[in-house]
Structures are given as structure tokens and as C-alpha cells.
Amino acid sequence: MGKGDRRTKRGKIFQGTTGKYRPKKKKKTTKPANAENK
């Protein structure tokens, strides 16, 4: 239940992996800049 445990959030951060306890953050989709200026 520490850094070596892949099933915990702390372990995921230490391993540098993602999964159920540490999901990947989705990139926000931005609108094109020229669409707002019309």
C-alpha cells in the first residue's frame, strides 16, 4: 500500500502510469481563434 503498489494512486504517480485510480486528463478541445472574431 505504498509507492510500489501499482493499484494505488500514489503507486501510479511513482510508476508514471495511469489507470482506474489515476485516470488520464482529457485535453480540452479549443475552438479556432477565427471563429469568434466573425
C-alpha positions as CSV (number, residue, x, y, z in Angstrom):
1,M,0.0,0.0,0.0
2,G,2.8,2.4,-0.8
3,K,4.8,3.6,-3.7
4,G,5.5,0.1,-5.0
5,D,1.8,-0.8,-5.2
6,R,0.5,-0.2,-8.7
7,R,-3.1,-0.4,-7.6
8,T,-2.9,2.8,-5.6
9,K,-2.9,6.4,-6.7
10,R,0.5,7.0,-5.0
11,G,1.9,3.9,-6.7
12,K,0.6,5.1,-10.1
13,I,2.3,8.5,-9.6
14,F,5.6,6.8,-8.7
15,Q,5.4,4.4,-11.6
16,G,4.3,7.2,-14.0
17,T,1.3,5.2,-15.2
18,T,-2.4,5.8,-15.5
19,G,-5.5,3.7,-14.8
20,K,-8.7,3.4,-12.8
21,Y,-7.3,5.2,-9.7
22,R,-5.3,7.7,-11.7
23,P,-7.1,8.4,-15.0
24,K,-5.6,10.4,-17.8
25,K,-6.7,14.0,-18.0
26,K,-8.5,14.6,-21.3
27,K,-7.2,17.5,-23.4
28,K,-9.7,20.4,-23.7
29,T,-10.7,21.0,-27.3
30,T,-10.4,24.7,-28.1
31,K,-12.4,26.4,-30.9
32,P,-10.4,28.0,-33.7
33,A,-9.5,31.7,-33.0
34,N,-11.0,33.0,-36.2
35,A,-14.5,31.6,-35.4
36,E,-15.0,34.0,-32.6
37,N,-13.9,37.2,-34.4
38,K,-16.6,37.0,-37.2
